[in-house]
Amino acid sequence: MSRGLVVGKDDLQFGFNDTLLSHCQNNLGAFLPATIQDDELRPAAVAIVLVRDPSTGAACFLLTRRASRLSRHGGQYALPGGRLDDGEDAHSAALRELKEELGLNATQSSVIGQLDDFPTRSGFRITPVIVWLEDHQAVQRDPAEVEAVFFVPITDLDQPGIPRLHHIPESSNPVLSMVLASLEDEIFSPTAAILFQFREVTFYGRSTRVAHYEQPLFAWQ
């Protein structure tokens, strides 16, 4: 049975605090991420960054919209991230991309866990890395890569109707999406699937797997 995101809704809405951090660390520490060994997939990493909303103090995660002029997935919602450089591991790549895309400095000690590798139709193996960014830093997005940055309350993930599943004739697996209330918009896998597992593992303490979920046709390129 679900325990909810944390002990109380008030803590959830307003508390970027040690209670939430401990809750996340305990659940992530008990989770064994599944890895994918496939040389045909290029390794990549994304950062799911937990921060304090500078205007409300609420616990949030950072979501971006990619610059529309990018040749790959332009204008789509995304998490900060990208492919691994030679000799780089997923944690280092996620932190580097966080710095390059949003101007945020985080160290290895800020990493509190990771989720399952997710294979994409565009040929990547994405490792999601969970980052707790304690100190307040101003976001300085790189306009060449990022069109907009959103502070999404974690309570957006604890809503009825998440996830949505869509069946398409091109695949036997359903496409996963979710509507984020603060954005009043729908996001799709792979980002939506990763965030769904983030909710399930980090907040609910469940070992929910998501790598089998399909992506919409526009993400296949």
N, C-alpha and C positions, 0 to 999 in steps of 0.2 A: 504494500500500500504506500502511496506517495506521502512523503512527509512535508511536501511543499518546499518552496525554495529555501527557506530558512525558518527561524522560529516564529516570527510574527510579521504581518504585513507592514507594520510601521517600520520595523527594521529593514525590510525589503525595500521600501520606497525611499527611505532617507538614510539608511545606514551603510556607508562605505567604511567599515570598521573591522576590528579584530574578530568579532563574532562571525562575520561573513567570510573573512579570510580563513579562519580556522575550519569553518564548514567546507569551504572549497578544497582546502589542502587535504582534509581527511578523506573526502570522497575521491579526489584525484589520486591520492596515495594508495587507495584500495583498488584502483582500476588498472587493468593490464591492457595497454593499447595494442591493437592488432597492426602488424606491419605487412607491407606488400613487397615481395621480392619479384620484380619484373623489370628486366633491363630495357624493355621496350618503352617504359614510362620514364619520363624525365622527372627527377626529384625536385620538389618545390615545398615551400613552407608558408603558412600564414600565421599571423598573430591575432589571437583573441585577447584584447587588452581590456582589463577591468580597471576603471578609473572612477574618480569622483566627478560628477557633473559640476562644472565651475559655477553654474547659476543656481542649482537647486541643492547640491550636496548629495544627490541620490547616487547610488551605485549604478554605473552604466558600463556598456562596452562600446568600442569604437567601430563604426561601420563607414565605409567610403562609397562614393560613386566614382567609377573610373572616368578619366577624361574622355569625352566623346570622340576625340580625334585619334585615339589609340586604335591601331589596326586589329588588336585582339581584345574582344569583349569590351569595346568602348561603350561608355554610358551605363554599364551594368553595376549593380551593387556588389561590393566585394569587401573582403577583409584585407588589411595591409599584408603584403607578402609578395613572393616571387620565387623564381627558380634558384636552386643552390649553386653557388660558385664552386669551382674545383677545390676540393679539400675542405669544404664547409659542411657542418652538420645542420640539422633542421633548426635547432635552437639559435645558433649563430645567424643563420640566414633570416629567420623571423625578426630578430632584433635589428639586424642590419637594414632590412626593408622597412621596419618601423621608423628608423632614423631617416632613411632616404625619402620615404613618402610623406611622413607626418612631422619630421623634425623632433621626434621624441627619443630621449636617451633612456635606455633600459639595460640593465646588466643581467648576467646569467642568474644572479641571486633573485631577480624579479620573476623568473620562470617558476610556476607552481605546478606544472604538469603538461601532459600532451594527450591528444586523442588519437583515434584510429587513423591510419593512412586512408586517404580517399582517392580512388582512381577516377580521372576525368576523361570524358570523350575526346577532349582536345590533346590527350597524350601526356598528362602529368600525373604524378603521384604526390598528393598534397598531404603534408604532415601539419596538423593544427597544434600550435603551441600556445599555452595559456600563460598570460603575463599579468601580474598584479603591479600596477604602477602607483606607488604610494605617494610620491611627491608630486605636487601640482606643477605641470609644465604646460606652457601655451603651445597649442597645435600650430605648426607652421607647414602647411601642406605644400607639396611640390605640384604646381599647376600643370606641369607637363604630364603628370601621371594621375593626379587626383582632382576631380571637379568639385567635390563637396565632401565634408566630414560630418558625421552625425553621432551625437552622444545618445545612445539608445538605452533607456532604463532597462535593467534586467527584468523588471516586472512585465515588460512586453513579451517575454518568452513564456510567461505563466498565464496564458490566456486560453479560453475555450477555442476550439477550432484549429489548434496547432498540434500536428501538422495537417496540411491539406495534401491529398494524394490525387494525381491526375493520370488517367490512363491514355496512352497514345498508341496508335497502330504500329509504330516503328519499334516498339520494345515490349517485352513481356513484364517488365518491372515498372512500377508507377513512378512518375515524376513527383518529387517532394517539394512543396513550397510552404511559405508561412506569410501571414499578414502581420506586420509590426504596427501596433496601434499608433505609436508616436510619429511614424512616417506616413501613416495612412496609405501604405503601399505594400505590394506583394513582392517578396524576393523568392528566388528559386535556387535549386541545387546547381552547383555544389555548395554555395555559401549557405543556403537554407538547411541542407542536410547536416553540415558541420555545426551550425548553430543549434540544431535540434539535438544532436548528440551532446553538445556542450551543456545544454539545459539538463538533459537526462542524467549525465554522469556527474557534472559539477554540482548541481543543485539538488537533484533527486536521489543521487547515489545509486543509479541503475546502470547496468552494463549493456545499454541499448546499442546495437550496431546499425550502421547506416550506409555502408559502402555499396550495398546492393541497389540503393535507390537510383533511379534514372535522372538524367538531366534534360531540360527542354531542348528542342532542336536548335534554338539559337545559340546554345552553349556548346554545340558539337564541333564548332570550327576552331 
